[in-house]
Amino acid sequence: MQTLIVHPDSKNKLTAVKAVLKALNVPFEEDKSSYTSEFEAKIKEGEEDIKAGRTVKITLDEIWK
């Protein structure tokens, strides 16, 4: 079994791809995430840093220097 990742650039193309897969009885999954896996990994790493206390507190005065 192989996995294909398809990137249709319009809603019409997405609908057509789904119709073809359904007509051929090819099972498929939809990933509703609009983020890349690399970005999601960075977010998860940041959340883990926060839980572990690896943060820096910055005041408003420090931001606008």
C-alpha positions as CSV (number, residue, x, y, z in Angstrom):
1,M,0.0,0.0,0.0
2,Q,1.2,3.5,-0.8
3,T,0.2,6.9,0.5
4,L,-0.4,9.8,-1.8
5,I,-0.5,13.4,-0.7
6,V,-2.5,15.6,-3.1
7,H,-2.5,19.4,-3.0
8,P,-5.5,20.6,-5.1
9,D,-5.3,24.4,-5.6
10,S,-9.1,24.9,-5.8
11,K,-12.2,23.6,-4.2
12,N,-13.4,22.3,-7.6
13,K,-10.3,20.2,-8.1
14,L,-10.6,18.8,-4.5
15,T,-14.2,17.8,-5.2
16,A,-13.2,16.1,-8.5
17,V,-10.4,14.2,-6.8
18,K,-12.7,13.0,-4.1
19,A,-15.3,11.9,-6.7
20,V,-12.7,9.9,-8.6
21,L,-11.5,8.1,-5.4
22,K,-15.0,7.3,-4.4
23,A,-15.8,6.0,-7.9
24,L,-12.8,3.7,-7.8
25,N,-13.6,2.6,-4.2
26,V,-10.3,3.9,-3.0
27,P,-10.4,4.7,0.7
28,F,-9.0,8.1,1.7
29,E,-8.6,10.3,4.7
30,E,-8.9,14.1,5.0
31,D,-6.6,16.1,7.2
32,K,-8.3,19.3,8.1
33,S,-5.2,20.9,9.5
34,S,-4.0,24.0,7.6
35,Y,-0.6,23.9,9.3
36,T,2.5,22.0,8.2
37,S,3.8,19.2,10.4
38,E,7.0,21.2,11.0
39,F,5.0,24.2,12.3
40,E,2.8,21.9,14.5
41,A,6.0,20.4,16.0
42,K,7.3,23.8,16.9
43,I,4.1,24.7,18.6
44,K,4.1,21.5,20.6
45,E,7.7,22.1,21.6
46,G,6.8,25.6,22.8
47,E,3.9,24.3,24.8
48,E,6.2,21.7,26.4
49,D,8.7,24.5,27.2
50,I,6.0,26.5,28.9
51,K,4.9,23.5,31.0
52,A,8.6,22.9,32.0
53,G,9.0,26.6,33.1
54,R,11.4,27.5,30.3
55,T,10.0,30.9,29.7
56,V,11.1,34.5,29.8
57,K,8.9,37.3,31.2
58,I,9.0,40.6,29.3
59,T,7.3,43.8,30.4
60,L,5.6,46.2,28.1
61,D,8.4,48.7,28.7
62,E,11.0,46.2,27.5
63,I,9.0,45.4,24.4
64,W,8.8,49.0,23.2
65,K,12.4,50.0,23.8
